[in-house]
Amino acid sequence: MKNRFIPPISCFFLISFLSFTTGAFGADVVMSGTGFEPKNIEIKAGETVKWMNKATLIHTVTSGENCSKDGLFDSAILMPEKMKPEKSVFEWKFETPGVYKYFCKTHCENEKMRGSVTVK
């Protein structure tokens, strides 16, 4: 059997690539119709959540509860993906364990437009 030598630099790039691709995103949340799907998610500290507006209405992703912002994050207006794909996505990296509630500012009275991220 022939010995194969893998240069150390190749190993470095492989490990870097795997680290980048396996730990960056914790979950995706889709806004479709008038709700967040899934509404409640669980991720690990250091992971990122990506919200995508696939609905036909404008939405936001705003931290807080009962229509009151807590100031941690606010996506501003997210346009429907079919209208402006570049303005339809919001991402937030959660560094600290806890429960983070969020809502859509334009539809916060709708229970389906409220959700939570539990960070372990």
N, C-alpha and C positions, 0 to 999 in steps of 0.2 A: 504494500500500500504506500502510495506516495504522500509525503508530508507537504501540506500546503501552508504557506506563510501568508498571514494577513497583516499588512503593514499597520502599525499602531494608529496612524492618521485615519485609515479607513474605519477602524473600530470607533474612534472618537466621533466621526461624522454619523455613523450608524446609531450610536448611543444618543447623540444629540438629537437626531431626527426622531427616534422613538420617544424620547422624553418630551419633545415638542408636540408630537401628534397624539400621545396617549393621555396627557394630563391637563391640557389647556381648557377644554370645554366640559362642563359638568352636565348641562342640560339645555335643551331647546324648548321654548314656549312659543306657541303659535296663537296669534289673534285671528280668529275666524268667526264670521258672524258677529255676535256680540258677547264673546267670552274668551278667556285665556284657557288654552289647552296644552298641557295639563294645568290645572288651577294651582295646585300645591305640589312642590317638588322638593327633593332632598339631594344635596350635593356635599362634597368635602371642602374644607377650608382651602382656599387657593384656587378653586375652580371658577369658571366663568359661565354665566347664564346668558343665552342669546334669545331675545324676543324678536319675532318676525311678524309684521302686520300683513297677513294674507287676506284680510277682510276688504270690504269695499268702503269702509268708513275710516276716518282718521282716529287714531288712538294715542295714548301716552302710556309710559310705564313710570309710575311715580311712587317713591317709597313713602309709607305711612299707612294710616287706616282711617276708616269712617270719613273719607274725603278730606282728610287733613294731612298735608305734607309734613314729613319729619326732617327733610333736608338732606338725606343721605344720597339719593340719586333721583334724577328726573330726566327722562328721555327727550323732553319737548315733544312736539307733534311728530308722530310717525305716520307717513303717508301710506296709502294702500300700495302694496308691491306692484300691482299692475300699472299704477300711475307713475310712481317714482321709486324704482327698486333701490336706488342709492340712499333714499331717505326713509326706508321701511324697516330698518333693523337697529336694535339697541342692544349693547352688551355691557355687562357689569361683572367685575371680578369680586368675589366675596372672600375676604381674607380671614375674618373672625367668626368663630362658631356662634350660633344664635338663630333666632327666628326673625326673618325680615318680611314684613307685610308690604304689599304694594297694591296699586289700583290704577285705573285709567281716569285721568282728570275729567275727560269729557263725558264719561259714562259711569262715574263712581257710585251712583245710586243703584246701578244694576249689580246684583250679587255675583253674577258671572264675570264681571269686570274687576274682581278683586282676587288676589292670590297671595301665596306666601312661598318663601324659600327658606328651608331649614338647612343650616350649614352645620355639619358635624365636625 
